[in-house]
Amino acid sequence: MSHLTNILKYAKPYKAYAVGHVISNIFYAFFGALSFIALIPMLDILFKTDFPAPTKEPVYQGIGNLKDFYKDYLAYHVNTYAQDDPQKALLLVVGLIIVLFLLKNIFSYLAYYFMVFLRNGVVRDIRNAVYKKTVELPLSYFSEQRKGDIMARVTTDVATLQYSMLPVLELIAREPLAIIFTIIMMLLISVKLTLFVFIFIPLSGWVISIVGKSLKRKSDRVQTEQGVILSTLEETLTGLRIIKGFNAQNKFNKRFQDSSERFYHFSNKLLNRQNLASPTSEFLGIVVISILLWYGGQLVLVDKSLDGSSFIAYMGLAYNIMVPAKAISRGIYNVKQGNAAAERIQEIIDAENPLKDKEDAVVKTSFNQNVTFENVWFKYEDDFVLKDFNLTIPKGKTVALVGQSGSGKSTLANLITRFYDVTKGAITIDGINIKDLTTDSLRNQMGIVTQDAILFNDSIKNNLKLGKDNATNNEVIEALKVANAWEFVSKLPEGIETNIGDAGNKLSGGQKQRLSIARAVLKSPPIMVLDEATSALDTESERLVQVALENMMRNRTSIVIAHRLSTIQNADEIIVLSKGEIVEKGKHNELIAKKGVYQKLVEMQSFD
């Protein structure tokens, strides 16, 4: 129930709808219960009971005589209208019943009307909160999670909440009120019979709870397996070319079918347990009604403390109480199922973000002096990837980081952009620790071009405007020219408005990379971080991209992580890394003359 309480917090902005829902349900429950009481005078007329109609209007004598007052009051007004004509009396009572049921259903609709806004609003806000937190969480969180499982939580689990736990919001006011008003009317008709009913209700509830105990565990397994299915599907779509190229279709097909088979069995167990709820509660309801018929019959035939018409109306009320009771029982099952989904959603919402801004974080609007790495140590898990790393990059200078795979080059790019925090030491910009800056203002100072050109299923213009939303079309075109991309963009049917497809799959690798450079150019930040921006390109594309990079880096501070050493010969300083430590540094010619690690790296590659 704690997870339900957390979910209900999202209902606070919709208090007005909740109030409207509760008020409508009060009237719905009241008129619903009253409509059964209205049956009593109709039954009296039909069965011609011996109760004489009062000749003067009855006087209210307290709650203990409320039922008799109601019967006499109604009988007096029916008799006044009908003038001893049973047909007229029957017509009046039937009209009264129709009006009561009409009012009941009007308020039922209003209750649902208000609930639509409340329920859908809560779902929207939960989905938005999960997505917002997903975007805010550090990259380290997702290295331990399946992407498909995250997708399942944002989509399937939220949908499960929408159709399982959130309908309970309707039950919170509606069904308890219906039961309360029905019980009040039942007590007015017969206290003995009502007390007798309540002997069996706890027994029914105990039986129902036994059936539902394992629902949450079974539901949790279903939702986890749903995440595995989505994850497998996402990996298949992403790597379809490799799967086909290595004839691995059967392997992935088996993986998917195994997961689908587990989902099939888990779902069968869960749904069969859920399906047991309705017949169980219905059977228990009929048992209670049957016992009532026997005991109530004794009160009418033997004890004579209850008249026949009141007993029939009472049975109608007793059956009426079973409807909300069944709904509450179904709601308990739904809460158990939804609780698993709520728990998985809450895990993301409550996940700790170690990269959260400090309360007094500084907003940095400019870059004036240098970027400094001071005694930086860093590890992802157990072993240090960087060890006592020190480096100062003056404004306007280009520093290249080279070394074998695993030497810590890309880690430095992740640290300066604060995708991860240093384990020990500090990174400063103009003497201010980047941990003391707001993350937004830090990243506003930087442009990033990665080895994989990450583009989105949108137009070229919107992909470029990611870092500068207010850019004009002319600014977009100028950025494309700097990045050597305008030549091919200008020939596209819709120019900068052309949609480039999912992940830019309508373009070549070189074209995508030049667009990602243009995106960084348009943002025009003072610091550029280039993480192996040309390593995945062919020679012709590399030449075009290299020119674009040189255009972009003019008058900017640049940190270049290079796999192809031909791209960094003109850097102001080259830092050679090995196992997380600096082993050499200097200009290209100086390092070649040393005939050390750098020269060996150069020998492995051919220079133009």
LOTORNU-495857 format. One line per field, with one value per residue (C-alpha): y, x, z. Coordinates in nm, 3 decimals. Layout:
// residues N
y = Y|...
x = X|...
z = Z|...
// end
This chain:
// residues 608
y = 0.000|0.233|0.235|0.320|0.610|0.733|0.716|0.904|1.197|1.269|1.331|1.653|1.892|1.748|1.812|1.998|1.693|1.470|1.685|1.679|1.302|1.251|1.481|1.311|0.972|1.080|1.161|0.849|0.627|0.809|0.787|0.430|0.315|0.527|0.377|0.035|0.181|0.333|-0.023|-0.084|0.125|-0.015|-0.368|-0.273|-0.158|-0.463|-0.718|-0.520|-0.540|-0.465|-0.141|0.136|0.457|0.744|1.015|1.292|1.375|1.178|1.352|1.264|1.097|1.022|0.804|0.485|0.528|0.664|0.364|0.385|0.764|0.725|0.457|0.654|0.982|0.823|0.635|0.955|1.149|0.855|0.819|1.197|1.185|0.851|0.892|0.514|0.433|0.160|0.221|0.590|0.504|0.248|0.503|0.758|0.514|0.387|0.749|0.810|0.504|0.622|0.969|0.820|0.590|0.880|1.096|0.802|0.757|1.132|1.150|0.823|0.985|1.302|1.093|0.918|1.251|1.403|1.081|1.087|1.410|1.292|0.948|1.051|1.351|1.126|0.884|1.171|1.317|0.979|0.907|1.254|1.215|0.878|1.015|1.333|1.127|0.890|1.186|1.330|1.009|0.967|0.738|0.502|0.413|0.287|0.084|-0.147|-0.155|-0.305|-0.035|-0.257|-0.279|0.100|0.123|-0.133|0.076|0.397|0.228|-0.110|-0.049|0.293|0.132|-0.140|0.133|0.303|-0.008|-0.178|0.046|0.381|0.249|0.200|0.581|0.533|0.276|0.487|0.709|0.538|0.185|0.256|0.530|0.292|0.034|0.290|0.428|0.077|-0.039|0.264|0.173|-0.193|-0.095|0.118|-0.183|-0.446|-0.418|-0.796|-0.896|-0.648|-0.769|-1.122|-1.016|-0.880|-1.217|-1.348|-1.048|-1.092|-1.463|-1.376|-1.123|-1.381|-1.631|-1.364|-1.253|-1.613|-1.623|-1.294|-1.338|-1.433|-1.186|-0.924|-1.178|-1.326|-0.977|-0.874|-1.172|-1.086|-0.723|-0.817|-1.061|-0.792|-0.581|-0.869|-0.902|-0.528|-0.532|-0.822|-0.646|-0.320|-0.500|-0.687|-0.372|-0.190|-0.472|-0.625|-0.583|-0.774|-1.042|-1.108|-1.077|-1.346|-1.563|-1.527|-1.502|-1.842|-1.756|-1.431|-1.595|-1.860|-1.596|-1.407|-1.722|-1.840|-1.507|-1.512|-1.865|-1.756|-1.455|-1.695|-1.918|-1.630|-1.453|-1.770|-1.812|-1.447|-1.426|-1.755|-1.628|-1.301|-1.486|-1.676|-1.351|-1.285|-1.633|-1.667|-1.338|-1.408|-1.752|-1.611|-1.341|-1.596|-1.797|-1.483|-1.401|-1.760|-1.748|-1.410|-1.558|-1.828|-1.602|-1.318|-1.568|-1.670|-1.305|-1.264|-1.599|-1.691|-1.384|-1.146|-0.861|-0.783|-0.736|-0.902|-0.585|-0.456|-0.795|-0.795|-0.439|-0.553|-0.842|-0.593|-0.380|-0.688|-0.786|-0.423|-0.426|-0.721|-0.512|-0.258|-0.535|-0.729|-0.411|-0.355|-0.719|-0.677|-0.352|-0.533|-0.775|-0.482|-0.306|-0.620|-0.635|-0.259|-0.258|-0.447|-0.192|0.099|-0.047|-0.072|0.285|0.415|0.256|0.496|0.799|0.736|0.644|0.858|1.100|1.154|1.429|1.652|2.025|2.174|2.418|2.705|2.593|2.873|2.960|3.005|3.224|3.255|3.086|3.311|3.132|2.756|2.404|2.218|1.854|1.845|1.506|1.332|0.968|0.778|0.424|0.281|-0.020|-0.167|-0.066|0.292|0.399|0.732|0.772|1.109|1.282|1.647|1.874|2.243|2.351|2.729|2.909|2.888|2.591|2.245|1.947|1.595|1.280|0.963|0.613|0.255|0.142|0.145|0.409|0.653|0.895|0.878|0.874|1.224|1.343|1.191|1.362|1.713|1.707|1.567|1.256|1.101|1.259|1.215|0.967|1.185|1.520|1.800|1.942|2.322|2.581|2.926|2.798|2.686|2.317|2.189|2.023|2.376|2.479|2.406|2.114|2.314|2.611|2.376|2.196|2.527|2.602|2.285|2.130|1.755|1.552|1.178|0.883|0.776|1.062|1.060|1.207|1.195|1.114|1.475|1.740|1.848|2.191|2.056|1.822|2.116|2.343|2.098|2.324|2.659|2.655|3.014|2.979|3.125|2.935|3.147|3.052|2.685|2.714|2.893|2.615|2.357|2.546|2.551|2.175|2.103|1.974|2.241|2.087|1.775|1.932|2.193|1.912|1.736|1.775|1.980|2.120|2.179|2.068|1.715|1.438|1.218|0.907|0.701|0.773|0.952|0.625|0.809|0.955|0.812|0.792|1.094|1.302|1.217|1.309|1.643|1.717|1.642|1.883|2.144|2.100|2.178|2.474|2.620|2.602|2.792|2.702|2.815|2.457|2.167|1.800|1.573|1.204|1.008|1.207|1.058|0.701|0.541|0.715|0.620|0.821|1.056|1.126|1.168|1.435|1.634|1.592|1.685|2.013|2.072|2.004|2.244|2.513|2.452|2.450|2.790|3.027|2.764|2.555|2.197|1.859|1.606|1.233|1.072|0.720|0.822|1.014|1.190|1.413|1.569|1.654|2.028|2.016|2.262|1.973|1.597|1.395|1.027|0.804|0.450|0.269|0.595|0.784|1.043|0.883|1.154|1.502|1.762|1.863|1.607|1.663|1.666|1.335|1.175|1.283|1.114|0.780|0.665|0.543|0.804|0.714|0.345|0.444|0.646|0.354|0.142|0.392|0.546|0.925|1.117
x = 0.000|0.299|0.348|-0.022|0.027|0.325|0.118|-0.170|0.068|0.040|-0.334|-0.273|-0.289|-0.631|-0.798|-1.090|-1.173|-1.136|-1.382|-1.630|-1.587|-1.653|-1.959|-2.106|-2.047|-2.219|-2.535|-2.494|-2.474|-2.759|-3.004|-2.892|-2.981|-3.299|-3.429|-3.456|-3.642|-3.889|-3.982|-4.150|-4.468|-4.494|-4.480|-4.736|-4.973|-4.911|-4.955|-5.235|-5.085|-5.301|-5.121|-5.387|-5.278|-5.244|-5.510|-5.282|-4.918|-4.692|-4.455|-4.083|-4.013|-3.639|-3.401|-3.529|-3.865|-3.720|-3.830|-4.191|-4.188|-4.062|-4.324|-4.607|-4.496|-4.480|-4.808|-4.983|-4.877|-4.949|-5.296|-5.356|-5.274|-5.439|-5.762|-5.777|-5.711|-5.436|-5.344|-5.277|-5.081|-4.875|-4.808|-4.686|-4.452|-4.314|-4.253|-4.071|-3.849|-3.769|-3.672|-3.449|-3.272|-3.234|-3.070|-2.851|-2.725|-2.676|-2.446|-2.279|-2.189|-2.064|-1.845|-1.689|-1.659|-1.448|-1.248|-1.142|-0.945|-0.805|-0.697|-0.553|-0.380|-0.209|-0.097|0.042|0.232|0.377|0.491|0.645|0.815|0.967|1.092|1.231|1.417|1.544|1.698|1.847|2.009|2.384|2.520|2.650|2.289|2.214|2.534|2.375|2.027|1.874|1.740|1.439|1.361|1.370|1.136|0.904|0.883|0.800|0.540|0.408|0.432|0.266|-0.010|-0.048|-0.094|-0.352|-0.566|-0.506|-0.410|-0.554|-0.912|-0.888|-0.916|-1.275|-1.335|-1.193|-1.502|-1.764|-1.789|-1.740|-2.008|-2.245|-2.187|-2.230|-2.561|-2.687|-2.601|-2.780|-3.096|-3.059|-3.029|-3.342|-3.534|-3.396|-3.113|-3.122|-3.089|-2.806|-2.604|-2.653|-2.507|-2.192|-2.110|-2.035|-1.860|-1.524|-1.535|-1.580|-1.298|-1.064|-1.131|-1.075|-0.744|-0.615|-0.672|-0.485|-0.172|0.069|-0.063|0.210|0.491|0.335|0.271|0.632|0.761|0.535|0.653|1.021|0.989|0.812|1.127|1.343|1.122|1.146|1.521|1.571|1.357|1.550|1.886|1.757|1.642|1.966|2.196|1.991|2.271|2.518|2.261|2.195|2.562|2.663|2.358|2.257|1.883|1.816|2.016|1.824|1.497|1.554|1.643|1.322|1.108|1.250|1.160|0.820|0.761|0.841|0.610|0.338|0.361|0.388|0.090|-0.120|-0.059|-0.131|-0.449|-0.588|-0.538|-0.711|-0.995|-1.056|-1.143|-1.481|-1.639|-1.504|-1.656|-1.982|-2.020|-1.952|-2.210|-2.475|-2.396|-2.452|-2.777|-2.903|-2.838|-3.014|-3.317|-3.338|-3.292|-3.505|-3.780|-3.779|-3.825|-4.121|-4.298|-4.217|-4.098|-4.337|-4.090|-4.053|-4.317|-4.287|-4.245|-3.967|-3.794|-3.797|-3.658|-3.398|-3.291|-3.253|-3.027|-2.832|-2.770|-2.688|-2.416|-2.252|-2.182|-1.952|-1.813|-1.714|-1.567|-1.359|-1.246|-1.148|-0.975|-0.765|-0.648|-0.569|-0.371|-0.164|-0.093|-0.037|0.184|0.454|0.437|0.436|0.742|0.935|0.837|0.923|1.270|1.349|1.184|1.364|1.699|1.974|2.144|2.501|2.554|2.279|2.360|2.452|2.203|2.453|2.585|2.735|2.597|2.894|2.828|3.179|3.519|3.822|4.143|4.194|4.068|4.268|4.278|4.423|4.541|4.242|4.175|3.879|3.741|3.418|3.416|3.723|4.031|4.141|4.115|4.290|4.571|4.688|4.620|4.734|4.684|4.623|4.463|4.489|4.208|4.232|4.472|4.416|4.522|4.514|4.486|4.629|4.697|4.588|4.230|4.159|4.422|4.156|4.109|3.728|3.703|3.855|3.587|3.317|3.465|3.501|3.140|3.042|2.875|3.069|3.229|3.597|3.674|3.955|4.100|3.924|3.854|3.834|3.730|3.876|3.970|3.615|3.555|3.303|3.115|3.041|2.886|2.532|2.543|2.348|2.587|2.891|2.762|2.660|3.034|3.099|3.031|3.060|3.132|3.149|3.268|2.907|2.714|2.399|2.116|1.740|1.441|1.371|1.470|1.832|1.743|1.590|1.886|2.126|1.913|1.945|2.205|2.065|1.688|1.652|1.893|1.775|1.778|2.076|2.272|2.192|2.318|2.637|2.706|2.656|2.905|3.168|3.116|3.153|2.794|2.608|2.731|2.517|2.237|2.167|2.105|1.844|1.479|1.374|1.715|1.747|1.384|1.467|1.389|1.697|1.519|1.573|1.927|1.997|1.989|1.909|2.263|2.614|2.854|3.053|2.739|2.608|2.939|2.951|2.598|2.705|2.998|2.760|2.545|2.845|2.940|2.588|2.599|2.931|3.069|3.414|3.528|3.511|3.537|3.602|3.592|3.745|3.530|3.688|3.776|3.469|3.507|3.656|3.952|3.743|3.491|3.774|3.935|3.609|3.538|3.896|3.865|3.533|3.694|3.981|3.729|3.537|3.838|3.972|3.990|3.841|3.977|3.970|4.020|4.073|4.065|4.224|4.248|4.390|4.704|4.706|4.425|4.620|4.965|4.895|4.775|4.939|5.012|4.978|4.927|5.019|4.834|4.904|4.699|4.550|4.878|5.062|5.375|5.467|5.361|5.471|5.424|5.419|5.779|5.913|5.745|5.869|6.222|6.191|6.132|5.912|5.551|5.413|5.662|5.562|5.195|5.285|5.472|5.157|4.974|5.064|5.073|4.976
z = 0.000|0.046|-0.332|-0.378|-0.136|-0.341|-0.659|-0.493|-0.429|-0.799|-0.751|-0.549|-0.850|-0.935|-0.598|-0.759|-0.974|-0.668|-0.470|-0.761|-0.782|-0.408|-0.400|-0.707|-0.545|-0.223|-0.419|-0.634|-0.325|-0.150|-0.441|-0.514|-0.164|-0.149|-0.475|-0.304|-0.006|-0.256|-0.355|-0.016|-0.077|-0.430|-0.292|-0.025|-0.299|-0.519|-0.240|-0.065|0.281|0.581|0.668|0.654|0.481|0.735|0.705|0.833|0.768|1.009|1.251|1.274|1.611|1.596|1.402|1.568|1.392|1.067|0.856|0.979|0.935|0.576|0.495|0.651|0.493|0.148|0.201|0.313|0.000|-0.231|-0.075|-0.101|-0.473|-0.556|-0.353|-0.286|-0.654|-0.649|-1.015|-0.953|-0.641|-0.834|-1.112|-0.858|-0.684|-1.017|-1.123|-0.795|-0.852|-1.209|-1.081|-0.808|-1.056|-1.302|-1.032|-0.930|-1.287|-1.348|-1.047|-1.153|-1.487|-1.314|-1.083|-1.385|-1.567|-1.289|-1.252|-1.620|-1.565|-1.232|-1.351|-1.687|-1.529|-1.273|-1.549|-1.757|-1.461|-1.358|-1.715|-1.740|-1.400|-1.497|-1.830|-1.666|-1.404|-1.676|-1.860|-1.538|-1.412|-1.477|-1.748|-1.480|-1.387|-1.738|-1.765|-1.505|-1.662|-1.976|-2.207|-2.279|-1.907|-1.874|-2.176|-2.015|-1.698|-1.886|-2.110|-1.991|-1.615|-1.641|-1.854|-1.588|-1.329|-1.550|-1.582|-1.249|-0.959|-1.066|-1.108|-0.732|-0.711|-0.826|-0.553|-0.270|-0.256|-0.473|-0.337|0.037|0.017|-0.163|0.111|0.392|0.259|0.184|0.537|0.685|0.488|0.589|0.957|0.926|0.792|1.034|1.285|1.359|0.996|0.934|1.234|1.103|0.766|0.930|1.080|0.731|0.568|0.754|0.663|0.294|0.309|0.465|0.184|-0.085|0.073|0.063|-0.315|-0.373|-0.161|-0.441|-0.701|-0.652|-0.691|-1.006|-1.149|-1.078|-1.276|-1.571|-1.580|-1.547|-1.836|-2.040|-1.993|-2.123|-2.433|-2.507|-2.445|-2.687|-2.947|-2.906|-2.942|-3.249|-3.427|-3.341|-3.452|-3.735|-3.990|-3.770|-3.683|-4.051|-4.146|-3.894|-3.969|-3.604|-3.673|-3.515|-3.203|-3.144|-3.243|-2.977|-2.716|-2.796|-2.800|-2.464|-2.308|-2.478|-2.346|-1.989|-2.031|-2.157|-1.848|-1.599|-1.762|-1.753|-1.380|-1.309|-1.519|-1.387|-1.034|-1.127|-1.297|-0.975|-0.796|-0.957|-0.926|-0.572|-0.457|-0.647|-0.491|-0.145|-0.215|-0.309|0.005|0.216|0.027|0.074|0.449|0.458|0.280|0.541|0.843|0.703|0.619|0.986|1.089|0.848|0.896|1.257|1.448|1.263|1.334|0.960|0.691|0.351|0.142|0.370|0.352|-0.030|-0.035|0.221|-0.004|-0.289|-0.067|0.045|-0.315|-0.395|-0.130|-0.305|-0.618|-0.446|-0.226|-0.539|-0.689|-0.374|-0.381|-0.749|-0.656|-0.394|-0.664|-0.895|-0.622|-0.572|-0.945|-0.977|-0.668|-0.860|-1.144|-0.896|-0.722|-1.050|-1.145|-0.799|-0.826|-1.112|-0.951|-0.620|-0.779|-0.631|-0.868|-0.744|-1.006|-0.870|-0.855|-0.517|-0.366|-0.401|-0.743|-0.954|-1.298|-1.532|-1.836|-1.986|-2.016|-1.968|-1.857|-1.854|-1.786|-1.522|-1.412|-1.059|-0.925|-1.085|-0.996|-1.134|-1.138|-1.280|-1.048|-0.873|-1.074|-1.133|-1.498|-1.429|-1.174|-1.043|-1.374|-1.401|-1.701|-1.771|-2.100|-2.160|-2.338|-2.718|-2.719|-2.869|-2.661|-2.808|-2.598|-2.752|-2.633|-2.671|-2.599|-2.226|-2.148|-2.017|-2.310|-2.337|-1.958|-1.952|-2.196|-1.970|-1.664|-1.804|-1.931|-1.589|-1.718|-1.429|-1.120|-1.033|-0.756|-0.616|-0.718|-0.907|-1.251|-1.260|-1.518|-1.450|-1.104|-1.014|-0.941|-1.197|-0.907|-0.782|-1.116|-1.231|-1.475|-1.736|-1.730|-1.742|-2.050|-2.209|-2.226|-2.426|-2.763|-2.803|-3.116|-3.056|-3.261|-3.318|-3.474|-3.259|-3.466|-3.418|-3.637|-3.729|-3.982|-4.032|-3.895|-3.573|-3.521|-3.543|-3.323|-3.034|-2.868|-2.986|-3.009|-3.127|-3.423|-3.756|-4.086|-4.200|-3.887|-3.950|-4.310|-4.198|-3.947|-4.223|-4.443|-4.167|-4.120|-4.494|-4.494|-4.694|-5.020|-4.975|-4.769|-5.038|-5.288|-5.073|-5.188|-4.883|-4.782|-4.409|-4.360|-4.484|-4.234|-4.193|-4.060|-3.747|-3.615|-3.947|-4.142|-4.468|-4.465|-4.502|-4.206|-4.322|-4.378|-4.031|-3.871|-4.052|-3.928|-3.570|-3.618|-3.760|-3.450|-3.228|-3.453|-3.430|-3.050|-3.073|-2.729|-2.610|-2.533|-2.781|-2.683|-2.980|-2.891|-3.182|-3.424|-3.740|-3.639|-3.802|-4.141|-4.473|-4.611|-4.829|-4.553|-4.302|-4.520|-4.544|-4.172|-4.078|-4.268|-4.089|-3.753|-3.823|-3.921|-3.600|-3.366|-3.476|-3.177|-2.948|-2.663|-2.788|-2.624|-2.903|-2.832|-3.134|-3.263|-3.601|-3.517|-3.855|-3.727|-3.437|-3.576|-3.547|-3.184|-2.941|-2.707|-2.740|-2.420|-2.445|-2.197|-2.086|-1.822|-1.695|-1.655|-1.866|-2.010|-2.263|-2.367|-2.619|-2.982|-3.262|-3.376|-3.019|-2.938|-3.261|-3.171|-2.830|-3.002|-2.716|-2.683|-2.924|-3.195|-3.164|-3.201|-3.512|-3.664|-3.640|-3.862|-4.198|-4.229|-4.541
// end
